[in-house]
Structure formats: C-alpha cells, structure tokens
C-alpha cells in the first residue's frame, strides 16, 4: 500500500502503525491537550494534526480550491469603515458564499465572511479585510472541501 494512502486514510487504505520518539514532558502536554479537546485517544489527535498540516500545504498552492471563514471585530462608528468593508466584499463577490453580521454591543460588530475560491484570491481578500484601518481583530481560518479531507473516523 502506498504511503499516501496510509497517511491520508483513503477509503481502501489499511491502518499503518508507526512509532515515534517524543520527549516525556512534550507527551504529557499533548495528553493534556487531547483530553481537554475530548479526543478518545492519541491516534485520533495525531491524525487530525496530520490532516491539518496537509490541508495547509495544499492551500499554499495559489490555484488550490479552498474554503474558509474571515472573522472580523470592529467598531461600526469608525469613520467609513463599514463602507470600506462592504466595498471590498462587493469587489470580491465571487469568492463570498455568505456573510453574518452581529451587533455585539452599542459600538462593536462581529462579521463572519464565508469564502470559497482559489487560494490566492481568498487569501488576498482575507488580508485586505483584516488589514482595513479600524478593524480591531481579524482572523482567517481555512479548510478544504470535504472531498479532499480524509475521513475523520476510522
């Protein structure tokens, strides 16, 4: 069986057992982390780490088809900020699937933009929105289509 099939968990792949050497303190911290996140065992946590890195690697290609969320926190009273954010979104409408806007309090808004498209286009849009003067905090989280993500449950 090919190495890729073993790592990616293709539907026809068998499980491969591997051994790794890890510092005991690091392993202890990993065990605390996976317990906190509710993993049933180290193997599931390790597989998720590998999948996450593979998705990150694939998304590094400018033409890769990616999906993601752009999360913004901003004060909607900031002069022309809502208009600038809306203009950027309209200029990139083809990459935007949906937008959710929530009023957190009298001043602050949370906006989550669901995006899809070529990695370079989506990343540029995320960078432009997050870097817009007046945005207090922004984060871009990417993923891949369900077809390109190996099955989580083995």
N, C-alpha and C positions, 0 to 999 in steps of 0.2 A: 504494500500500500504506500502511496506517495506521502511525503512529509506534509505537504499542503493539506491533503485530505485528513490526516491525523490531527493537525493543528486546527483547521477550520471546522472540523466536525461535519463534513459533508454527509448527506443522508446515508450514503453507502459506506462511510468510514467506520472503522472499528476504533475503540478507545485505545490509546497508547499510554503506557505507564512510563513516566520519566522520573529521574531522581535529580534533585538539586541540592547543592550545599548552601546553607544560609546561616548567618550569624544567629545565635540563640536569642539575643536581645531583639534583633530585627524580626525574627519569627514570633516572638512574644507580642510585639507591637502589631504585627499582621493579624495574629489571632484575636487580639482585642478589637481591631478594626472590623474584621469579618463578623465577629459576634455582635458588635454594635449595629452592623448593617443587616444582620439577620441571615447570613449565609448558612446553609446546612453543613458545609464542610469547606476545607481549603481548596479542594479541586474546583468547585463552582466559582469561588472568588478568583482563583488563578485564571480560569478560562475567561471570565469577564475582563480581567486585566489584559489578557492577550487580545481578545476581540476589540477592546477599546483602542489598543495601540494599532491594530491592523486597520481599523476604520480611520484613525488619524493619518496613517501612512497613505492610504488610498486617497483620502481627501486632499492630500498635498499636491496631487496632480491637478493642474488648472482646469482640465476638461472633465474631471470626475463629477458625476451627478450626486449632489449631497442634499440633505435636508437639515433643518436646524431651527433654532429659536434665537432671536435677538431680544434681549431683555433690557429695558431702559427705565431708569428712575430720573425724573426731572421735575422742576418747579414750573408749572404751566404759566406762571406770571412772568417768567423770564422773557424779556422783550423779543418778539418774533420767533422764539424757539419752536412753538407748536407748528408754525407755518413752515419753518425750515425743515423740520422732521417730516411733515406731510409732503413737501416738495420732493425731498429725497425719495420717499416711498413712491410717489407718483412717477418719478423718473425711472424707477426700477420695478414697476408694477408687475412685470412678467415673472419676477422671482418671488413675489409675495403671494402666499396662499391665503393668509388671513391676519388680521390684527385685532388684539384685545386691548382695550384701554380701560383702566380702572382708576378712579379717584381715591387715593389713599387718605387724604385729608384735605383741608382747605387749599393747600398750596401744591402738594406733591401728587404726581401721577406715576402709575406703573403702566408701561406699554410693552406688550409681548408681540413680536412680529414673527409669524411662522413663515419660513422661507424654503424654497426649493430651486435648484438650478445648478449650473456649472460652478464648481468650487471657487474659481477666480471671481466670478460675478457676485456670488453670495458673500464671499469674504470681503470684497470691496464695499458692498452695501453695509455690512455689519460695521466695518471700520469707520465708514463715513457717518453712520448714525451715532455710534458710540463717541466719536471724536467731536461731534457737533457741540459748539460752545454752549454751555448751560446744562448739558446732561451731567447729572451728579454721579451716576453709576451706570455702567453698561457691561453686558456680558454676551458673548456669542457662544452658543453650545451647538455642536454639530453632531450629526449621525448620518447613517446611510440608510438606504431603503431596506425594508425587511427581507428582500430577496438576496441582498448581498451580506446580510448578517447571519452567521451560522446559528443554528438552533441553540437556544439557551439551556434547554432541558434535555439531558442525555440519559 
